[in-house]
Amino acid sequence: MSSTALSNAQETIERSLFEVIRKELVDKGYLPNILIYPDTEQGYADYNIAISNIVALKGFAIELFNEGSNLAKGIKKVPRIVINTGNFLPGALGGDPQRFYLDQGQNYQSLVTPPQTVDFFVNAHLISGTVEQERILNSLIALAIQRRGYVPFYDGTNNTFFCRYLNFFHIDDQDTGLMEKVYAYQVSDCWDTEDRVIERNIAKITKINLHPNVMKYIDGIWGETAVPSVQVDYKPKGIVNIQATVTGNLVAK
């Protein structure tokens, strides 16, 4: 049984891509800003009124859906953008097998990174009913997600992940006349597991006591024939192998 915490890498990728697309839709006036509407019955009603106003002004609004079930996305009204995630496949980089130490305040933890990075694949479905809608969707997705660049985390931190446009295909519905273009993206070299904890409670060094004779020997105040009570191997570049009393465990960081 592993003591390592579950990774939230997939959630971070999905929500971050959703957020950059949502902001672009709001900026271009095709979607109301959901952040200004309270999560109440009245807020939901006001949001739908805002959608109706956009339709009246521009001819249509563009809804955005994140990863989820078909029931959560409702009837396939157009135009809309739907994010469907794929899976993790092996990446190009290996993890550092050496331990590193994380400061926990009162103590340290020792950890190692996963043995290999992974690449995550995401599809953005652009569903439209007319050529005009399709062209606008294509322009919006090109602005929202760079063909090759970094996507900021949705939580407002300064973290980013690298994403590149990988492929394109379409799955138009001949029966309904809906056009569905799919843009495939690759999020390269991320971690699908957290760092593995080796030791949780490694004590910090709080005090080092040296014998007084050691300092006398360093300062060169010993007589020519005097023999220090603490044996020290002296070299021109420094002093090594000093016998000392150490409180706590020695941790290299």
C-alpha positions as CSV (number, residue, x, y, z in Angstrom):
1,M,0.0,0.0,0.0
2,S,1.4,3.4,-1.0
3,S,1.6,6.3,1.3
4,T,2.0,8.7,-1.6
5,A,-0.9,11.2,-2.1
6,L,-3.1,11.0,-5.2
7,S,-2.1,13.3,-8.1
8,N,-4.4,16.0,-9.3
9,A,-2.5,16.5,-12.6
10,Q,-5.5,15.6,-14.8
11,E,-7.8,18.0,-13.0
12,T,-5.3,20.8,-13.3
13,I,-4.9,20.3,-17.0
14,E,-8.6,20.1,-17.7
15,R,-9.5,23.1,-15.6
16,S,-6.6,25.2,-16.9
17,L,-7.5,24.6,-20.6
18,F,-11.2,25.3,-19.8
19,E,-10.3,28.5,-18.1
20,V,-8.2,29.9,-21.0
21,I,-10.9,29.1,-23.5
22,R,-13.6,30.6,-21.2
23,K,-11.7,33.8,-20.8
24,E,-11.3,34.2,-24.6
25,L,-15.1,33.5,-25.1
26,V,-16.0,36.2,-22.5
27,D,-13.4,38.7,-24.0
28,K,-14.9,38.3,-27.5
29,G,-18.5,38.6,-26.2
30,Y,-19.7,35.1,-27.0
31,L,-20.2,33.9,-23.4
32,P,-21.3,35.7,-20.1
33,N,-18.7,35.9,-17.4
34,I,-20.0,33.2,-15.0
35,L,-17.9,34.6,-12.1
36,I,-20.2,37.6,-11.7
37,Y,-23.3,35.5,-11.2
38,P,-24.0,34.0,-7.7
39,D,-24.6,30.3,-7.4
40,T,-28.3,30.8,-6.6
41,E,-31.6,30.3,-8.5
42,Q,-31.7,34.0,-9.3
43,G,-28.0,33.9,-10.4
44,Y,-28.8,31.1,-12.8
45,A,-31.8,33.0,-14.2
46,D,-29.7,36.1,-14.7
47,Y,-27.0,34.1,-16.5
48,N,-29.6,32.7,-19.0
49,I,-30.9,36.2,-19.6
50,A,-27.3,37.2,-20.4
51,I,-27.1,34.3,-22.9
52,S,-30.3,35.4,-24.6
53,N,-28.9,39.0,-24.9
54,I,-25.8,37.7,-26.6
55,V,-27.9,35.6,-29.0
56,A,-29.9,38.7,-29.8
57,L,-26.8,40.8,-30.4
58,K,-24.5,38.4,-32.2
59,G,-26.9,35.8,-33.6
60,F,-25.6,33.0,-31.3
61,A,-23.7,32.4,-28.1
62,I,-21.0,29.8,-27.6
63,E,-21.3,27.4,-24.7
64,L,-18.2,25.7,-23.2
65,F,-18.2,22.3,-21.5
66,N,-15.4,20.6,-19.6
67,E,-14.9,16.8,-19.2
68,G,-18.0,15.1,-17.9
69,S,-20.9,12.8,-18.8
70,N,-23.2,13.3,-21.7
71,L,-26.1,14.0,-19.3
72,A,-24.1,16.9,-17.8
73,K,-23.7,18.5,-21.2
74,G,-27.4,18.4,-22.1
75,I,-28.8,18.4,-25.7
76,K,-26.1,19.1,-28.2
77,K,-27.0,22.7,-29.1
78,V,-24.7,24.6,-31.3
79,P,-22.3,26.3,-31.4
80,R,-20.3,24.9,-28.5
81,I,-16.8,23.8,-27.4
82,V,-16.4,20.6,-25.5
83,I,-13.2,19.4,-23.8
84,N,-12.7,15.6,-23.9
85,T,-9.6,14.3,-22.3
86,G,-7.6,11.2,-23.3
87,N,-5.0,9.4,-21.2
88,F,-1.4,9.5,-20.1
89,L,1.3,7.9,-22.2
90,P,5.0,7.7,-21.5
91,G,6.9,10.9,-21.8
92,A,10.5,11.7,-22.9
93,L,12.2,12.5,-19.6
94,G,13.2,10.4,-16.7
95,G,12.9,11.4,-13.0
96,D,15.9,12.0,-10.7
97,P,16.4,8.9,-8.6
98,Q,18.3,10.8,-6.0
99,R,16.6,11.8,-2.8
100,F,15.8,15.4,-2.1
101,Y,14.7,17.0,1.2
102,L,11.6,19.1,1.8
103,D,11.5,21.5,4.7
104,Q,8.4,20.8,6.8
105,G,9.2,23.5,9.5
106,Q,10.1,21.3,12.5
107,N,11.6,18.5,10.4
108,Y,12.4,17.3,6.9
109,Q,10.9,14.8,4.5
110,S,13.0,12.9,2.0
111,L,11.4,12.2,-1.3
112,V,12.2,10.9,-4.8
113,T,10.6,12.0,-8.1
114,P,8.7,9.5,-10.3
115,P,10.9,7.4,-12.6
116,Q,9.4,8.9,-15.9
117,T,7.4,11.8,-17.0
118,V,4.1,11.3,-19.0
119,D,2.4,13.1,-21.9
120,F,-1.3,13.8,-21.5
121,F,-3.6,14.1,-24.5
122,V,-6.7,16.4,-24.8
123,N,-9.3,16.9,-27.5
124,A,-11.2,20.1,-28.0
125,H,-14.4,19.5,-30.0
126,L,-15.7,22.6,-31.9
127,I,-19.3,21.9,-32.8
128,S,-21.2,24.2,-35.2
129,G,-24.2,24.4,-37.4
130,T,-23.0,26.9,-40.0
131,V,-19.7,27.8,-41.7
132,E,-19.8,31.2,-40.1
133,Q,-20.0,29.6,-36.6
134,E,-17.2,27.2,-37.5
135,R,-14.8,30.0,-38.6
136,I,-15.4,31.9,-35.4
137,L,-14.8,28.8,-33.3
138,N,-11.6,28.2,-35.1
139,S,-10.4,31.7,-34.5
140,L,-11.3,31.6,-30.8
141,I,-9.5,28.3,-30.1
142,A,-6.4,29.6,-31.9
143,L,-6.3,32.6,-29.6
144,A,-7.1,30.7,-26.4
145,I,-4.5,27.9,-26.8
146,Q,-1.2,28.6,-28.5
147,R,-0.1,26.2,-31.1
148,R,3.0,25.7,-29.1
149,G,3.3,27.4,-25.7
150,Y,2.6,27.5,-22.0
151,V,-0.8,27.4,-20.3
152,P,-1.2,29.0,-16.9
153,F,-2.7,27.0,-14.1
154,Y,-6.4,27.8,-13.4
155,D,-5.8,28.5,-9.7
156,G,-4.1,31.8,-10.3
157,T,-0.6,30.6,-9.3
158,N,2.5,31.4,-11.5
159,N,2.8,27.8,-12.5
160,T,2.4,26.8,-16.2
161,F,2.5,23.6,-18.3
162,F,3.7,23.1,-21.9
163,C,1.0,22.3,-24.5
164,R,1.3,21.9,-28.2
165,Y,-1.2,21.5,-31.0
166,L,-0.8,17.9,-32.2
167,N,-3.4,16.8,-34.7
168,F,-6.8,17.5,-36.3
169,F,-9.8,15.4,-37.4
170,H,-13.5,15.9,-38.0
171,I,-16.6,13.8,-37.2
172,D,-19.4,15.6,-39.0
173,D,-22.9,14.2,-38.5
174,Q,-24.4,13.6,-41.9
175,D,-27.9,13.1,-40.5
176,T,-28.2,16.3,-38.5
177,G,-25.8,18.5,-40.6
178,L,-23.7,19.4,-37.5
179,M,-20.0,20.0,-38.2
180,E,-17.7,18.8,-35.5
181,K,-14.0,19.6,-35.8
182,V,-11.6,18.1,-33.2
183,Y,-8.3,19.7,-32.2
184,A,-5.9,17.3,-30.5
185,Y,-3.4,18.7,-28.0
186,Q,-0.5,17.2,-26.2
187,V,0.6,18.3,-22.7
188,S,4.2,17.2,-22.6
189,D,6.4,15.8,-19.8
190,C,4.2,16.1,-16.7
191,W,3.8,13.9,-13.6
192,D,0.8,11.6,-13.1
193,T,2.0,10.6,-9.6
194,E,3.3,12.8,-6.8
195,D,6.8,12.5,-5.4
196,R,7.3,9.3,-3.4
197,V,7.9,9.9,0.3
198,I,10.8,7.9,1.7
199,E,11.0,9.3,5.2
200,R,8.6,11.7,6.8
201,N,10.3,12.8,10.1
202,I,13.9,13.6,9.7
203,A,15.1,15.8,12.6
204,K,16.9,19.1,11.9
205,I,20.3,20.0,13.3
206,T,19.5,22.4,16.1
207,K,23.0,22.8,17.7
208,I,26.6,21.8,17.1
209,N,29.1,21.8,20.0
210,L,32.8,21.8,19.2
211,H,35.5,21.2,21.9
212,P,37.2,24.5,22.8
213,N,40.6,23.0,21.7
214,V,39.3,22.8,18.2
215,M,38.9,26.6,17.9
216,K,42.4,27.1,19.5
217,Y,43.9,24.8,16.9
218,I,42.1,26.6,14.1
219,D,43.3,30.0,15.4
220,G,46.9,28.7,15.5
221,I,47.6,29.5,19.2
222,W,48.9,26.1,20.0
223,G,52.6,25.8,20.9
224,E,54.9,24.2,18.4
225,T,55.1,21.0,20.6
226,A,51.6,21.1,21.8
227,V,49.3,18.3,20.9
228,P,45.5,19.1,20.7
229,S,43.1,16.9,22.6
230,V,40.8,16.9,19.6
231,Q,42.4,15.3,16.6
232,V,42.0,17.3,13.3
233,D,43.2,16.5,9.8
234,Y,44.4,19.8,8.5
235,K,44.6,20.7,4.8
236,P,45.3,24.1,3.2
237,K,41.7,24.3,1.9
238,G,40.1,23.7,5.2
239,I,39.6,21.4,8.2
240,V,38.0,18.0,7.9
241,N,37.2,15.1,10.2
242,I,36.6,17.3,13.2
243,Q,35.3,15.4,16.2
244,A,32.2,17.1,17.4
245,T,29.0,16.6,19.4
246,V,25.9,17.0,17.2
247,T,22.4,17.4,18.4
248,G,19.9,16.1,15.9
249,N,20.4,14.2,12.7
250,L,22.7,15.6,9.9
251,V,20.8,16.2,6.7
252,A,22.3,17.1,3.4
253,K,20.1,19.3,1.4
